[in-house]
Amino acid sequence: MKNIVTADIQTLLCYARQAVSEMDGVFVKSAVKEKDNILFNILINHEEGQVSIPVE
Protein backbone atom coordinates (compact mmCIF):
# COMPACT_ATOMS: atom_id res chain seq x y z
CA MET A 1 0.00 0.00 0.00
CA LYS A 2 1.18 3.51 -0.78
CA ASN A 3 1.97 5.99 1.95
CA ILE A 4 -1.28 7.84 2.73
CA VAL A 5 0.39 11.21 2.12
CA THR A 6 1.61 10.29 -1.38
CA ALA A 7 -1.37 8.17 -2.49
CA ASP A 8 -3.67 9.72 -5.06
CA ILE A 9 -7.18 10.67 -3.95
CA GLN A 10 -8.90 7.96 -6.00
CA THR A 11 -6.80 5.28 -4.29
CA LEU A 12 -7.64 6.69 -0.85
CA LEU A 13 -11.33 6.81 -1.74
CA CYS A 14 -11.17 3.18 -2.88
CA TYR A 15 -9.58 2.06 0.41
CA ALA A 16 -12.11 4.03 2.47
CA ARG A 17 -15.05 2.54 0.59
CA GLN A 18 -13.60 -0.94 0.93
CA ALA A 19 -13.17 -0.43 4.69
CA VAL A 20 -16.90 0.28 5.19
CA SER A 21 -18.27 -2.03 2.49
CA GLU A 22 -19.70 -4.50 5.05
CA MET A 23 -21.45 -1.78 7.09
CA ASP A 24 -25.14 -1.36 6.31
CA GLY A 25 -26.17 2.23 5.64
CA VAL A 26 -22.60 3.58 5.40
CA PHE A 27 -21.13 4.98 2.17
CA VAL A 28 -18.06 7.14 1.53
CA LYS A 29 -19.16 9.75 -1.04
CA SER A 30 -15.92 11.58 -1.70
CA ALA A 31 -12.49 12.48 -0.40
CA VAL A 32 -10.47 15.67 -0.60
CA LYS A 33 -6.78 16.09 0.15
CA GLU A 34 -6.11 19.26 2.09
CA LYS A 35 -2.80 20.62 3.33
CA ASP A 36 -2.66 18.77 6.66
CA ASN A 37 -5.52 16.27 6.40
CA ILE A 38 -7.74 14.16 4.23
CA LEU A 39 -11.44 14.97 4.42
CA PHE A 40 -13.96 12.19 3.69
CA ASN A 41 -17.62 13.01 3.03
CA ILE A 42 -19.75 10.10 4.21
CA LEU A 43 -23.38 9.06 4.33
CA ILE A 44 -24.65 7.16 7.36
CA ASN A 45 -28.30 6.15 7.04
CA HIS A 46 -28.88 9.01 4.57
CA GLU A 47 -27.33 11.60 6.92
CA GLU A 48 -24.27 13.34 5.50
CA GLY A 49 -21.19 13.99 7.64
CA GLN A 50 -17.45 14.42 7.41
CA VAL A 51 -14.43 12.62 8.79
CA SER A 52 -11.01 14.23 8.80
CA ILE A 53 -7.75 12.27 9.05
CA PRO A 54 -4.69 14.32 9.93
CA VAL A 55 -1.52 13.63 7.92
CA GLU A 56 1.97 14.97 8.32
Contacts in CASP RR format, 6 or more apart in sequence:
PFRMAT RR
TARGET T0000
AUTHOR 0000-0000-0000
METHOD contacts of the structure
MODEL  1
MKNIVTADIQTLLCYARQAVSEMDGVFVKSAVKEKDNILFNILINHEEGQ
VSIPVE
1 7 0 8 1.000
1 15 0 8 1.000
2 11 0 8 1.000
4 12 0 8 1.000
4 38 0 8 1.000
4 53 0 8 1.000
4 55 0 8 1.000
5 55 0 8 1.000
5 56 0 8 1.000
9 31 0 8 1.000
9 32 0 8 1.000
9 33 0 8 1.000
12 31 0 8 1.000
12 33 0 8 1.000
12 38 0 8 1.000
13 28 0 8 1.000
13 30 0 8 1.000
13 31 0 8 1.000
13 40 0 8 1.000
16 28 0 8 1.000
16 31 0 8 1.000
16 40 0 8 1.000
17 27 0 8 1.000
17 28 0 8 1.000
20 26 0 8 1.000
20 27 0 8 1.000
20 28 0 8 1.000
20 42 0 8 1.000
25 43 0 8 1.000
25 44 0 8 1.000
25 45 0 8 1.000
25 46 0 8 1.000
26 42 0 8 1.000
26 43 0 8 1.000
26 44 0 8 1.000
27 42 0 8 1.000
27 43 0 8 1.000
28 40 0 8 1.000
28 41 0 8 1.000
28 42 0 8 1.000
29 41 0 8 1.000
29 42 0 8 1.000
29 43 0 8 1.000
29 48 0 8 1.000
30 40 0 8 1.000
30 41 0 8 1.000
31 38 0 8 1.000
31 39 0 8 1.000
31 40 0 8 1.000
31 41 0 8 1.000
32 38 0 8 1.000
32 39 0 8 1.000
32 41 0 8 1.000
36 54 0 8 1.000
36 55 0 8 1.000
36 56 0 8 1.000
37 52 0 8 1.000
37 53 0 8 1.000
37 54 0 8 1.000
37 55 0 8 1.000
38 52 0 8 1.000
38 53 0 8 1.000
38 55 0 8 1.000
39 50 0 8 1.000
39 51 0 8 1.000
39 52 0 8 1.000
40 50 0 8 1.000
40 51 0 8 1.000
40 52 0 8 1.000
40 53 0 8 1.000
41 48 0 8 1.000
41 49 0 8 1.000
41 50 0 8 1.000
42 48 0 8 1.000
42 49 0 8 1.000
42 50 0 8 1.000
42 51 0 8 1.000
43 49 0 8 1.000
END
